[in-house]
Amino acid sequence: MAEIRTSTVNKVGPFLRILPVSHRLALFHFWFFCDWCRSIDQHVHPYIDIAGTLLEGLYHDVANNEFRLVDTFGQIVTVEFVVPDIESLSVVVTAAAVGVTANIAEAGEANVDQPIVGAKLGFARLDRATGRLSYIREVWGERKSRMRFNDGAADSTGRFWAGVMNDPKIQSPGPEGVLFRLDPDLGLHRMLSPVTIPNGIGWNPADDTMYLIDSPTGKIFAFDFDAATGAISNRHVHFDPSEPLEPDGFAMDVGGCIWSAIYGGGQVVRISPEGTVIGQIDLPTRNPTCPAFVGTKLFITSAKDDRDNERFPQSNARK
C-alpha cells in the first residue's frame, strides 16, 4: 500500500495512506438488509431509522466496529455496528457538503479520527470533533462553487477515485462532471469527463476491470483497469437496461456480480459479469441509493421521498 505524502502547507501530518477497499468490502450503505444466498432471500427489514434527506456513502470502519455515512447536504453520521439504534448515533455537521469518506492507514495519534473525504472543493481531511475540513488537494477554487463531490472509492493500491457533479442546491446536474483520481503521492489526475452524476465506482475481484455508473444515462460502464498504473481504457457499456431505470450506487460480490440500487424504482438488482440481470430485491422505499456487503448481509441506504404510495410505505418515514 503506497503512502500519500503531504506538504507542510497542508498541515495534515507527514504521511497519509488511504485504506483500499476489497471486492468484498467496498463502499457501505445501509437502511435495510437482506440475507444473501443463491435464491436471494427476500428478508428485508429496517436496520436503523435515521433522519436525513439523501443518505449514502456508507463506510464500514472495521477497526472501530462502526458504520459511517453521509447525508450529502452536510452531515456525517456514525453508528456503532454492534449497537444499531438511535442512541448509538453521533452526528458531525461539516463545514461543506461531503459526498464520500475513507480512512487513512497509519494516520498517527494526532490524526486518528480524521478521515479523508471528497468535499465541496476537493479532497480534505475531516476533523470529526469539529466538522472542520483541511483541504489536501483542491480540484478548483470558489469559481466552481456550482460543483460538489459525489461518490467515490479507493482502489487496491490506495488511490482515491471520486466523481464530481453539479451541486443540486445551485443548479440541475448537467454534463459538467469529472472523475478524479488522487494518488498516494498527492498527484491529481482528471480521469474522465464529461459525466453527469458519477456513482457506483468499483472493481471486479480480478482487479482488471473498473465499473462506473453515470446515473442519468441509465448505464453502467466498464473499463479495462491497470492496477499497477491506475490507467483505465476501452470504455464500453456493461449494462444497459431495456426500460428507463436510474442505477445509483453498487456493491460487488465475490462472484463478480454487481448489486445496483435502482433510484426511484425501489429495487436492488443483481447483474452478472456478462451484464444481465439475474436477481432482484424489492424494497419498501422508493429511492435506494447504494448497497454494500458486510459478510453475508447486504446493507442499503435510501433517500427520502415525500410522495405517498402504498408500494413504498417507508419512503418518507423520517423527516
C-alpha positions in Angstrom: 0.0 0.0 0.0 1.6 3.3 -1.1 1.9 6.3 1.0 0.3 9.7 0.5 2.8 12.4 1.3 1.6 15.9 2.3 3.5 19.2 2.3 3.8 21.4 5.4 1.4 23.8 3.7 -1.5 21.3 4.1 -0.8 20.9 7.8 -2.4 17.4 7.9 0.6 15.4 9.0 3.6 13.9 7.2 2.1 10.6 5.9 -1.3 9.6 4.7 -2.1 6.1 3.3 -5.6 5.6 2.0 -7.1 2.2 3.0 -8.1 0.4 -0.1 -11.3 -1.4 -0.5 -11.7 -5.1 -1.4 -14.1 -6.8 -3.7 -16.0 -8.0 -0.6 -16.0 -4.8 1.3 -16.5 -1.8 -0.9 -18.5 1.3 -0.2 -21.0 0.5 2.6 -24.5 1.9 2.8 -27.4 0.8 5.0 -31.0 1.2 5.9 -32.4 -2.2 5.1 -30.7 -5.5 5.0 -31.3 -8.9 3.5 -29.7 -12.3 3.7 -27.7 -13.1 0.5 -27.9 -16.6 -0.9 -28.3 -18.1 -4.4 -32.0 -17.6 -4.4 -31.8 -14.1 -2.8 -34.0 -14.4 0.3 -36.5 -11.5 0.5 -35.9 -11.0 4.2 -35.9 -7.2 4.1 -36.5 -5.0 7.2 -35.2 -1.8 8.7 -31.8 -1.9 10.3 -32.0 1.5 11.8 -34.2 4.6 11.1 -32.0 7.7 10.6 -33.4 11.1 9.9 -31.9 12.5 6.7 -32.6 13.6 3.2 -30.1 11.8 1.0 -28.2 9.1 2.9 -25.4 7.3 1.2 -21.6 6.9 1.2 -21.6 4.3 4.0 -18.1 3.2 5.1 -17.5 0.3 7.4 -14.8 1.2 9.8 -13.6 -2.3 10.8 -11.1 -1.1 13.5 -13.8 0.9 15.4 -16.6 -1.5 14.6 -18.9 1.2 13.3 -20.5 2.5 10.1 -20.0 6.0 8.8 -22.4 7.5 6.2 -23.1 10.9 4.8 -26.2 13.0 4.2 -24.8 14.9 1.2 -26.5 18.1 2.4 -23.8 18.5 5.1 -23.7 15.8 7.8 -21.5 12.8 8.7 -23.4 10.2 10.7 -21.8 7.3 12.6 -23.4 4.3 14.3 -21.9 1.5 16.3 -22.3 -1.7 14.4 -22.8 -3.7 17.5 -25.5 -1.3 18.9 -27.7 -0.4 15.9 -30.1 2.1 17.5 -30.6 5.8 17.6 -28.8 6.0 21.0 -25.5 4.9 19.3 -25.6 7.6 16.6 -23.2 10.5 16.5 -23.5 13.4 14.1 -20.9 15.7 12.7 -22.1 18.8 10.9 -19.5 19.5 8.3 -18.3 22.9 7.0 -19.3 22.0 3.5 -21.1 19.2 1.6 -19.3 15.8 1.7 -20.0 13.0 -0.8 -17.7 10.2 0.3 -15.3 9.3 3.1 -12.5 6.8 3.5 -10.0 6.0 6.3 -6.2 6.7 6.3 -3.9 3.9 7.3 -1.3 4.7 10.0 -2.6 8.3 10.4 -0.9 8.7 13.8 -2.4 9.5 17.1 -2.9 13.2 16.3 -5.0 12.4 13.1 -6.5 9.1 14.0 -10.1 10.5 14.0 -9.7 12.4 10.8 -10.9 10.5 7.7 -10.2 11.7 4.2 -13.3 13.0 2.3 -14.5 14.2 -1.1 -15.8 17.6 -0.1 -17.1 20.7 -1.8 -13.8 21.9 -3.4 -11.6 18.9 -3.3 -10.1 16.2 -1.2 -9.8 17.1 2.5 -9.2 15.8 6.0 -12.2 15.9 8.2 -11.9 16.7 11.9 -14.8 14.6 13.4 -14.7 16.6 16.6 -15.4 20.0 15.0 -16.5 19.3 11.4 -13.6 21.4 10.1 -12.2 20.5 6.6 -8.5 20.8 5.9 -8.0 20.5 2.1 -5.2 18.2 0.9 -5.8 18.9 -2.8 -8.4 21.4 -4.1 -9.6 20.5 -7.6 -10.8 24.1 -8.2 -11.5 27.3 -6.4 -14.7 29.1 -5.4 -15.3 29.9 -9.1 -16.5 26.3 -9.4 -18.9 26.6 -6.4 -21.6 25.1 -8.6 -19.9 21.7 -8.3 -19.5 19.2 -5.5 -18.1 15.7 -4.9 -20.4 12.7 -5.1 -19.5 9.0 -4.9 -16.0 7.5 -4.7 -13.8 4.6 -3.7 -10.2 3.6 -3.0 -8.6 1.1 -5.3 -6.4 -1.8 -4.3 -3.3 0.3 -4.1 -4.9 3.2 -2.1 -5.6 5.6 -5.0 -8.8 7.6 -4.1 -11.2 7.9 -7.1 -14.1 10.3 -6.7 -16.6 11.9 -9.0 -17.8 15.5 -9.1 -21.2 16.7 -10.3 -23.2 19.9 -10.4 -24.4 20.8 -6.9 -28.2 20.4 -6.9 -28.5 23.2 -4.4 -27.2 25.6 -7.2 -28.3 24.1 -10.5 -29.6 20.9 -12.0 -27.0 18.3 -12.9 -25.6 18.6 -16.4 -22.7 17.1 -18.4 -20.0 19.0 -16.4 -19.0 16.2 -14.1 -15.5 14.8 -13.8 -14.0 11.6 -12.4 -10.8 12.5 -10.4 -8.1 10.2 -9.1 -5.9 11.2 -6.1 -2.7 9.2 -6.0 -0.7 8.3 -2.8 1.9 11.0 -3.7 -0.9 13.6 -3.9 -0.8 13.6 -7.7 -4.2 14.6 -9.0 -5.5 13.2 -12.3 -8.6 14.0 -14.3 -9.5 10.5 -15.5 -12.9 11.0 -17.2 -15.1 13.9 -18.4 -17.8 14.8 -19.1 -20.1 12.8 -16.8 -23.4 13.9 -15.2 -23.9 12.2 -11.9 -21.0 9.8 -11.3 -21.9 7.0 -9.0 -21.0 3.5 -8.0 -17.3 3.2 -8.6 -15.7 -0.2 -8.0 -13.6 -3.1 -9.3 -14.1 -6.8 -10.1 -12.4 -9.5 -8.0 -9.7 -10.0 -10.6 -8.8 -6.2 -10.3 -8.6 -5.8 -14.0 -12.0 -4.1 -14.7 -13.3 -0.9 -13.2 -17.0 -0.1 -13.3 -18.7 3.4 -13.1 -22.3 4.4 -13.2 -23.4 7.7 -14.7 -26.9 7.7 -13.3 -29.0 9.8 -15.7 -27.8 7.7 -18.7 -29.2 4.5 -17.0 -26.0 2.7 -17.9 -23.1 1.0 -16.1 -19.8 1.5 -17.9 -16.8 -0.8 -17.7 -13.1 0.0 -18.3 -10.0 -2.1 -18.7 -8.1 -1.3 -15.5 -4.3 -1.5 -14.9 -3.8 -1.9 -11.2 -0.1 -1.2 -11.4 -0.5 2.3 -13.0 -4.2 3.2 -12.3 -4.8 3.6 -16.0 -8.3 3.0 -17.5 -9.1 2.3 -21.1 -11.6 0.7 -23.5 -14.7 2.3 -22.1 -17.8 0.3 -23.0 -21.3 -0.3 -21.8 -21.6 -3.2 -19.3 -25.3 -2.8 -18.5 -28.0 -1.0 -20.5 -31.5 -1.7 -19.2 -34.3 -2.3 -21.6 -36.5 0.1 -19.6 -36.0 3.5 -18.1 -34.0 3.0 -14.9 -31.6 5.1 -12.8 -28.9 3.0 -11.2 -27.2 4.7 -8.3 -24.5 3.1 -6.1 -23.5 -0.6 -6.3 -21.7 -3.3 -4.4 -19.6 -6.1 -5.9 -19.9 -9.7 -4.7 -17.2 -12.4 -4.6 -18.6 -13.8 -7.8 -18.0 -10.6 -9.8 -21.7 -9.7 -9.9 -22.8 -6.1 -9.4 -25.7 -5.3 -7.0 -27.0 -2.0 -8.2 -29.6 0.3 -6.3 -32.3 1.5 -8.7 -33.1 5.0 -7.6 -36.8 5.7 -8.0 -37.6 2.1 -8.6 -37.5 0.6 -5.1 -35.1 -2.2 -6.1 -31.6 -3.6 -6.0 -30.8 -5.7 -9.0 -28.0 -8.3 -9.3 -26.2 -8.0 -12.6 -23.9 -10.9 -13.8 -20.4 -10.4 -15.2 -22.0 -10.7 -18.6 -24.2 -7.7 -17.9 -27.6 -9.3 -17.5 -30.0 -9.1 -14.5 -30.1 -12.4 -12.6 -31.7 -11.3 -9.4 -33.8 -8.6 -7.8 -34.6 -7.4 -4.3 -37.8 -5.3 -3.8 -37.7 -2.7 -1.1 -40.4 -0.8 0.8 -38.7 2.5 -0.1 -38.8 4.3 -3.4 -35.2 5.6 -3.5 -32.5 3.2 -2.6 -29.1 4.8 -3.1 -26.3 2.3 -2.5 -25.9 -1.3 -1.3 -22.9 -3.0 0.2 -21.9 -6.3 1.8 -20.8 -7.0 5.3 -20.2 -10.7 5.4 -23.4 -12.3 4.1 -25.6 -9.2 4.9 -26.5 -6.6 2.3 -27.0 -3.1 3.6 -28.7 -0.4 1.6 -29.2 3.3 2.2 -32.1 5.3 0.9 -33.2 8.9 0.1 -36.3 10.5 1.5 -39.4 10.8 -0.8 -42.4 12.8 0.2 -44.9 11.1 -2.2 -47.4 8.8 -0.6 -47.5 5.3 -2.1 -48.7 2.1 -0.6 -46.0 0.2 -2.6 -43.2 2.2 -0.8 -44.5 2.8 2.8 -41.1 3.7 4.2 -40.0 6.2 1.7 -40.8 9.2 3.9 -40.8 7.5 7.3 -38.5 10.2 8.8 -38.3 14.0 8.1 
